[in-house]
């Protein structure tokens, strides 16, 4: 509402994005995302070298489980005590977990139980942190769409640079340095978030309980048919497209063109995400989810290019186009949630939509192994292509999604 009034008072004058608070928030997200992008590589190489593929699977699974279980409570607490306070607290926990693992790797071989305990604590902290990521944007930026587009570009850049940096540190110094670096990113993130100045919301909060707050969040989520419709569609997208793609794509591309080719394909995806973020900053459709649904059709080029076994340049082009589509949709979705939901319940509503989205991806990742032993991976990716197009059609055919207007 404030941003709308400011634009009406000074028509034609763009909102200033890079104020002090947004700059601090941007810095916090960049360093945190960089650390997050490094950890899958570190986990696969460091844990895999000691405990094998099963050990890697256990460590990743024990992180995901508490994240899904506790993210709803993270939304409640973020609305109760403030998103920034919850995010800083989560960063402090992850400084401890990653610091302990760094020391353990520097001094020898960490036992599996320590890796599992640290992973569980880190996943729980992430569940407390994640709801505030969405809720903080309207607090630090008067133009959420420009802010989301800028953050999406930063996300893409860290996804490109994080794995490379992790690989170099692993080769030069070992796993301890990667975990120490990750702890340092959470330290910087927490400091930047703590320095943000947020004016407390006016009014007195009515007495409530955690269960009542959860129920209020669910009521707010359920009352928005456009939101739960998207999440329902997204569950199928996660199970049949997003979840299976990474393991299947890396296997098919690596076996056919070599491991370096998969890296180039991911570079194309990252480049496309940057372009999509830039487009989303400039383009402001009156019906954002409808525009995002049309753009998302391009995502089908990613599984299709792998399934058709295209040469590397065409494969990279398919991933680039898919990255553009994915980034544009992501910005339209995030901005819609931030601008359509009241600030006092935004973190809880965000927790519900994130939990729904992640659950589909988790199921898809769990099922891809058994299913791919029965069905050819190429056929599964062709199915993913068809589902991608069907998801876009569903987004455009559901009236509340198609008709939602930009605030």
C-alpha positions as CSV (number, residue, x, y, z in Angstrom):
1,X,0.0,0.0,0.0
2,X,2.8,2.4,0.9
3,X,4.5,1.8,-2.5
4,X,1.2,2.5,-4.3
5,X,0.7,5.8,-2.5
6,X,4.3,6.9,-3.2
7,X,3.8,6.2,-6.9
8,X,0.6,8.1,-7.0
9,X,2.2,11.0,-5.3
10,X,5.1,11.1,-7.7
11,X,3.9,9.5,-11.0
12,X,6.6,8.5,-13.5
13,X,9.3,8.4,-10.8
14,X,10.7,4.8,-10.3
15,X,11.1,3.6,-6.7
16,X,14.6,3.6,-5.5
17,X,15.6,-0.1,-4.9
18,X,19.1,0.2,-3.5
19,X,18.4,1.7,-0.2
20,X,20.3,0.8,3.0
21,X,18.0,-2.0,4.1
22,X,17.7,-3.7,0.7
23,X,21.4,-3.5,0.2
24,X,22.0,-5.3,3.5
25,X,19.3,-7.9,2.7
26,X,20.8,-8.4,-0.8
27,X,24.2,-9.0,0.7
28,X,22.8,-11.4,3.3
29,X,21.1,-13.4,0.6
30,X,24.0,-13.5,-1.8
31,X,26.5,-14.9,0.8
32,X,23.9,-17.3,2.2
33,X,23.0,-18.6,-1.3
34,X,26.6,-19.0,-2.2
35,X,27.2,-21.2,0.8
36,X,24.0,-23.2,0.0
37,X,25.2,-23.8,-3.5
38,X,28.5,-25.1,-2.3
39,X,27.2,-27.6,0.2
40,X,25.7,-30.3,-2.2
41,X,29.1,-30.6,-3.9
42,X,30.9,-30.8,-0.5
43,X,28.4,-33.3,0.8
44,X,28.7,-35.5,-2.3
45,X,32.5,-35.5,-2.3
46,X,33.4,-35.4,1.3
47,X,30.7,-37.6,2.8
48,X,30.7,-39.9,-0.3
49,X,34.4,-40.5,0.0
50,X,34.0,-41.8,3.6
51,X,30.5,-43.3,3.8
52,X,29.6,-43.9,0.1
53,X,26.4,-43.1,-1.8
54,X,24.2,-44.4,1.0
55,X,25.9,-42.0,3.5
56,X,25.3,-39.1,1.2
57,X,21.6,-40.1,0.9
58,X,21.2,-40.4,4.6
59,X,22.8,-36.9,5.2
60,X,20.6,-35.3,2.6
61,X,17.4,-37.1,3.7
62,X,17.9,-36.1,7.4
63,X,18.2,-32.5,6.3
64,X,15.0,-32.6,4.2
65,X,12.8,-34.3,6.8
66,X,12.9,-31.7,9.6
67,X,12.7,-28.9,7.0
68,X,9.4,-30.2,5.7
69,X,8.2,-31.0,9.3
70,X,9.0,-27.7,10.9
71,X,8.7,-25.1,8.2
72,X,5.0,-24.4,9.2
73,X,6.2,-23.6,12.7
74,X,8.9,-21.4,11.2
75,X,6.1,-19.4,9.6
76,X,4.2,-19.0,12.9
77,X,7.3,-17.9,14.8
78,X,8.4,-15.5,12.1
79,X,5.0,-13.8,12.3
80,X,5.1,-13.8,16.1
81,X,8.7,-12.5,16.8
82,X,9.6,-11.1,13.4
83,X,11.1,-12.6,10.3
84,X,14.5,-11.0,10.8
85,X,14.8,-12.3,14.3
86,X,14.1,-15.8,13.2
87,X,16.5,-15.6,10.3
88,X,19.3,-14.3,12.5
89,X,18.7,-17.1,15.0
90,X,18.7,-19.7,12.2
91,X,22.0,-18.3,10.9
92,X,23.5,-18.6,14.4
93,X,22.5,-22.3,14.6
94,X,24.0,-23.0,11.2
95,X,27.3,-21.2,12.1
96,X,27.5,-23.7,15.0
97,X,26.7,-26.8,12.9
98,X,28.9,-26.0,10.0
99,X,31.7,-24.8,12.3
100,X,31.7,-28.1,14.2
101,X,31.8,-30.1,11.0
102,X,34.7,-28.0,9.7
103,X,36.7,-28.7,12.9
104,X,35.8,-32.4,12.6
105,X,37.0,-32.6,9.0
106,X,40.2,-30.6,9.8
107,X,41.1,-32.9,12.7
108,X,40.2,-36.3,11.1
109,X,37.1,-38.2,9.9
110,X,33.8,-37.1,11.4
111,X,31.6,-40.0,12.6
112,X,28.4,-40.6,10.7
113,X,26.2,-39.8,13.7
114,X,27.8,-36.3,13.9
115,X,27.1,-35.6,10.2
116,X,23.5,-36.7,10.7
117,X,22.9,-34.7,13.9
118,X,24.4,-31.6,12.2
119,X,22.4,-32.1,9.1
120,X,19.2,-32.4,11.1
121,X,19.9,-29.3,13.1
122,X,20.8,-27.4,9.9
123,X,17.5,-28.6,8.2
124,X,15.5,-27.4,11.2
125,X,17.3,-24.0,11.2
126,X,16.5,-23.7,7.5
127,X,12.8,-24.4,8.2
128,X,12.9,-21.4,10.7
129,X,14.8,-19.3,8.1
130,X,12.9,-19.9,4.9
131,X,9.5,-18.4,5.6
132,X,11.1,-15.0,6.4
133,X,12.9,-14.9,3.0
134,X,9.6,-14.0,1.3
135,X,8.3,-11.9,4.1
136,X,11.3,-9.7,4.4
137,X,11.2,-8.5,0.8
138,X,8.2,-6.1,1.2
139,X,9.8,-4.8,4.4
140,X,13.1,-3.8,2.7
141,X,11.9,-2.9,-0.8
142,X,9.1,-0.7,-2.0
143,X,9.1,-2.4,-5.4
144,X,8.9,-6.2,-4.6
145,X,9.0,-7.2,-8.3
146,X,12.3,-5.4,-9.0
147,X,13.6,-6.8,-5.7
148,X,12.6,-10.3,-6.6
149,X,14.1,-10.1,-10.1
150,X,17.4,-8.8,-8.7
151,X,17.5,-11.6,-6.1
152,X,16.7,-14.2,-8.7
153,X,19.7,-13.0,-10.7
154,X,21.9,-13.3,-7.7
155,X,20.5,-16.8,-7.0
156,X,21.5,-17.8,-10.6
157,X,25.0,-16.4,-10.2
158,X,25.6,-18.2,-6.9
159,X,24.3,-21.5,-8.5
160,X,26.9,-21.1,-11.2
161,X,29.8,-20.0,-8.9
162,X,29.1,-22.0,-5.8
163,X,29.8,-25.5,-7.1
164,X,33.0,-24.4,-8.9
165,X,34.3,-22.7,-5.7
166,X,33.4,-25.8,-3.6
167,X,35.2,-28.0,-6.1
168,X,38.3,-25.8,-6.0
169,X,38.4,-25.7,-2.2
170,X,37.9,-29.4,-2.0
171,X,40.8,-30.1,-4.3
172,X,43.2,-27.5,-2.7
173,X,42.4,-27.7,1.0
174,X,39.8,-30.4,1.7
175,X,36.3,-30.6,3.1
176,X,37.1,-28.7,6.3
177,X,37.7,-25.4,4.3
178,X,34.3,-25.8,2.5
179,X,32.4,-26.2,5.8
180,X,34.4,-23.3,7.4
181,X,33.5,-21.1,4.4
182,X,29.9,-22.1,4.7
183,X,29.9,-21.2,8.4
184,X,31.4,-17.8,7.4
185,X,28.6,-17.1,4.9
186,X,26.0,-17.6,7.7
187,X,28.0,-15.3,9.9
188,X,28.0,-12.5,7.3
189,X,24.3,-13.2,6.6
190,X,23.4,-12.9,10.2
191,X,25.4,-9.6,10.6
192,X,23.8,-8.0,7.6
193,X,20.3,-9.1,8.7
194,X,20.9,-7.7,12.2
195,X,21.9,-4.3,10.8
196,X,18.6,-3.9,8.9
197,X,16.3,-1.3,10.4
198,X,12.7,-2.4,10.4
199,X,9.9,-0.2,11.8
200,X,7.8,-2.3,14.2
201,X,4.2,-2.9,12.9
202,X,1.6,-0.7,14.5
203,X,-1.1,-2.2,16.7
204,X,-1.2,-4.7,19.5
205,X,-1.1,-8.4,18.8
206,X,-4.0,-10.4,20.2
207,X,-3.2,-13.3,22.6
208,X,-2.9,-16.5,20.7
209,X,-1.3,-20.0,20.7
210,X,0.9,-21.8,18.2
211,X,-2.0,-24.0,17.1
212,X,-4.3,-21.0,16.6
213,X,-1.6,-19.3,14.6
214,X,-1.2,-22.4,12.4
215,X,-4.9,-22.6,11.9
216,X,-5.0,-18.9,10.9
217,X,-2.2,-19.4,8.4
218,X,-4.1,-22.4,6.9
219,X,-7.3,-20.4,6.8
220,X,-5.5,-17.5,5.0
221,X,-3.8,-20.0,2.6
222,X,-7.1,-21.9,1.9
223,X,-9.1,-18.7,1.3
224,X,-6.9,-17.8,-1.7
225,X,-8.1,-20.1,-4.4
226,X,-5.4,-18.9,-6.8
227,X,-2.7,-19.8,-4.3
228,X,-3.7,-23.3,-3.3
229,X,-4.6,-24.1,-7.0
230,X,-1.0,-23.2,-8.0
231,X,0.4,-25.4,-5.2
232,X,-1.8,-28.3,-6.1
233,X,-0.6,-28.1,-9.7
234,X,2.9,-27.7,-8.4
235,X,2.8,-30.9,-6.5
236,X,2.4,-32.8,-9.8
237,X,5.1,-30.7,-11.4
238,X,7.5,-31.6,-8.5
239,X,6.7,-35.3,-8.6
240,X,6.8,-35.8,-12.4
241,X,9.2,-33.0,-13.6
242,X,11.4,-31.2,-11.0
243,X,12.1,-34.1,-8.8
244,X,13.2,-36.6,-11.4
245,X,15.0,-34.2,-13.7
246,X,18.3,-33.6,-11.8
247,X,19.2,-37.3,-11.3
248,X,18.0,-38.4,-14.7
249,X,19.4,-35.4,-16.6
250,X,22.9,-35.6,-15.1
251,X,23.0,-39.4,-15.8
252,X,21.9,-39.1,-19.5
253,X,24.0,-36.1,-20.3
254,X,27.0,-37.4,-18.5
255,X,26.8,-40.9,-20.0
256,X,26.4,-39.5,-23.6
257,X,28.6,-36.4,-23.6
258,X,30.7,-36.6,-20.5
259,X,30.5,-34.9,-17.1
260,X,31.8,-31.6,-18.4
261,X,28.8,-31.4,-20.8
262,X,26.4,-31.5,-17.8
263,X,28.3,-28.6,-16.3
264,X,27.9,-26.7,-19.6
265,X,24.2,-27.4,-19.6
266,X,23.8,-26.1,-16.1
267,X,25.8,-23.0,-17.2
268,X,23.2,-22.5,-19.9
269,X,20.4,-22.8,-17.3
270,X,22.1,-20.3,-15.0
271,X,22.6,-17.8,-17.9
272,X,18.9,-18.2,-18.8
273,X,17.9,-17.5,-15.2
274,X,19.9,-14.3,-15.2
275,X,18.2,-13.2,-18.5
276,X,14.8,-14.2,-17.1
277,X,15.4,-12.1,-13.9
278,X,16.3,-9.1,-16.0
279,X,13.2,-9.5,-18.1
280,X,11.0,-9.8,-15.0
281,X,12.5,-6.6,-13.6
282,X,11.3,-4.6,-16.6
283,X,8.1,-6.4,-17.7
284,X,5.1,-5.8,-15.5
285,X,2.0,-7.7,-16.8
286,X,-1.4,-6.8,-15.4
287,X,-2.0,-10.5,-14.8
288,X,1.3,-11.8,-13.5
289,X,0.4,-15.4,-13.0
290,X,-1.2,-15.7,-16.4
291,X,2.0,-14.2,-18.0
292,X,4.2,-16.4,-15.9
293,X,2.2,-19.5,-17.0
294,X,2.6,-18.6,-20.6
295,X,6.4,-18.1,-20.1
296,X,6.7,-21.3,-18.2
297,X,6.0,-23.3,-21.4
298,X,9.6,-22.8,-22.3
299,X,10.7,-24.9,-19.3
300,X,9.6,-28.0,-21.3
301,X,12.7,-27.4,-23.5
302,X,14.9,-28.6,-20.7
303,X,13.7,-32.3,-20.3
304,X,12.9,-32.4,-24.0
305,X,16.4,-31.4,-25.1
306,X,17.9,-34.2,-22.9
307,X,15.3,-36.8,-24.0
308,X,16.0,-36.1,-27.7
309,X,19.8,-36.5,-27.1
310,X,20.5,-33.2,-28.9
311,X,24.1,-32.0,-29.5
312,X,25.7,-29.9,-26.8
313,X,25.0,-26.4,-28.3
314,X,21.3,-27.3,-28.8
315,X,21.2,-28.8,-25.3
316,X,22.6,-25.6,-23.8
317,X,20.1,-23.5,-25.8
318,X,17.2,-25.6,-24.4
319,X,18.5,-25.1,-20.8
320,X,19.0,-21.4,-21.5
321,X,15.4,-21.0,-22.7
322,X,14.1,-23.1,-19.7
323,X,16.1,-20.9,-17.3
324,X,14.5,-17.7,-18.7
325,X,11.0,-19.2,-18.3
326,X,11.7,-20.5,-14.8
327,X,13.1,-17.2,-13.6
328,X,10.2,-15.2,-15.0
329,X,7.6,-17.4,-13.4
330,X,9.4,-17.4,-10.1
331,X,9.5,-13.6,-9.9
332,X,5.8,-13.3,-10.9
333,X,4.8,-15.9,-8.2
334,X,6.9,-14.4,-5.4
335,X,5.7,-10.9,-6.1
336,X,2.1,-12.0,-6.2
337,X,2.4,-13.8,-2.8
338,X,4.1,-10.8,-1.3
339,X,1.7,-8.2,-2.5
340,X,-1.6,-10.1,-2.2
341,X,-1.1,-11.4,1.4
342,X,-1.4,-9.2,4.5
343,X,2.0,-8.6,6.2
344,X,0.9,-10.0,9.6
345,X,0.2,-13.5,8.1
346,X,2.7,-13.5,5.1
347,X,5.3,-15.7,6.8
348,X,2.7,-18.3,7.7
349,X,1.2,-18.4,4.3
350,X,4.6,-18.6,2.7
351,X,5.4,-21.6,5.0
352,X,2.3,-23.4,3.7
353,X,3.1,-22.8,0.0
354,X,6.8,-23.7,0.4
355,X,5.9,-27.0,2.3
356,X,3.5,-27.9,-0.5
357,X,6.0,-27.2,-3.2
358,X,8.9,-29.0,-1.6
359,X,6.8,-32.1,-0.8
360,X,6.2,-32.8,-4.5
361,X,9.9,-32.5,-5.3
362,X,10.9,-34.8,-2.4
363,X,8.5,-37.5,-3.6
364,X,9.8,-37.2,-7.1
365,X,13.4,-37.6,-6.0
366,X,12.5,-40.6,-3.9
367,X,10.6,-42.4,-6.7
368,X,12.9,-41.7,-9.6
369,X,15.4,-44.5,-8.7
370,X,12.9,-47.4,-8.5
371,X,10.8,-46.1,-11.5
372,X,13.9,-45.6,-13.7
373,X,14.9,-49.3,-13.1
374,X,11.6,-50.3,-14.8
375,X,11.0,-47.4,-17.3
376,X,13.7,-46.0,-19.7
377,X,15.0,-42.7,-18.4
378,X,14.5,-41.1,-21.8
379,X,10.8,-42.1,-21.7
380,X,10.5,-40.6,-18.2
381,X,11.9,-37.3,-19.5
382,X,9.5,-37.3,-22.4
383,X,6.7,-37.8,-19.8
384,X,8.2,-34.8,-17.9
385,X,8.1,-32.7,-21.1
386,X,4.4,-33.5,-21.5
387,X,3.7,-32.8,-17.9
388,X,5.5,-29.4,-18.2
389,X,3.2,-28.4,-21.0
390,X,0.1,-29.7,-19.1
391,X,1.1,-27.8,-16.0
392,X,1.2,-24.5,-18.0
393,X,-2.2,-25.3,-19.5
394,X,-3.6,-26.0,-16.1
395,X,-2.2,-22.6,-14.8
396,X,-3.9,-20.8,-17.7
397,X,-7.2,-22.8,-17.5
398,X,-7.9,-22.2,-13.8
399,X,-9.8,-18.9,-13.6
400,X,-8.5,-17.6,-10.2
401,X,-4.9,-18.0,-11.4
402,X,-5.5,-16.6,-14.9
403,X,-7.5,-13.6,-13.6
404,X,-5.3,-12.6,-10.7
405,X,-4.3,-8.9,-11.2
406,X,-1.1,-7.2,-10.2
407,X,-1.3,-5.0,-7.1
